[in-house]
Amino acid sequence: MGARRLVTELTLWSTAVVLGVGAITTGAAADDSGSALFSYLNGLTTLSTHFTQTVTDAHGVQSEGGGGSLEVQRPNRFRWDYRPNPEGSAGANGASSSAAPSPDAGSDADSGQLMVADGKNLWFYDRELAQVTVKPITAALSSTPIMLLSSSPEQLRETFELTAAASREGLSWVQVKPRNATADFSSAELGFDGRSLQRMIVHDNLGQTVRLDFQHAERNVSLPASRFAFKPPKGVDVIGTPR
């Protein structure tokens, strides 16, 4: 349980840098090293999407699968709700359907994790452990990958090495490596189909690979402010002090 929980937390903190801070301008696309990413971010104010997630270990064996929903409001706000697959069902690479588990499913009320960036703080709620961790948004930028989708071009170049990778599987790829040696992930790859983010692959420092496939994405839709507010539930342990 401890190892599984650690992997899941690192996965979510890691995935969070790829989606989180700032504004972007059309001039950013002039640098080919991350042009597909910059093109995707250009004009993006909000995002609502679903995802499926699979985790494989260093030997290529799938250790976990699940899915959920992601909502982003730039800058500095997002909500990432993850639920593991029901016991005994396969993930996106298995034999069963790759549809994401419903974040609001009543039978999963005490499972999975929730991450909320409220503009100042990044909250991580592990439902199974009844534990909340909070840290400033600024401290999360260099350690996690969902913040990439909300960073300015200057922040991206200062914090990450961006490289245009060869096209494969019908997608244009951008490889991302954090410049900070203390980051929770070693590299990430983002696969785009035009201005649509289809897949993200994250390699963490435990030798595991996390694959995220996005579906039913909607750009620049109206999202209520309440989606990006978080209040720790009664009775849970809270680690850290919010700003």
Buried (B, 14 or more C-beta within 10 A) or exposed (E): EEEEBEBBBBBBBBBBBBBBBBBBEEEBBEBEBBBBBBBBBBEBEBBBBBBBBBBBBEEEEBBBBBBBBBBBBBBBBBBBBBBBBEEEBBBBEEEEEBEBBBBEEEEBEEBBBBBBBBBEBBBBBBBBBEBBBBBBBEEBBBBBBBBBBBBBBEBBBEBBBBBBBEEEEEBBBBBBBBEEEEBBBBBBBBBBEEEEBBBBBBBBEBEBBBBBBBEEBEBEEEBEEEBBEBEBEEEEEEEBEBE
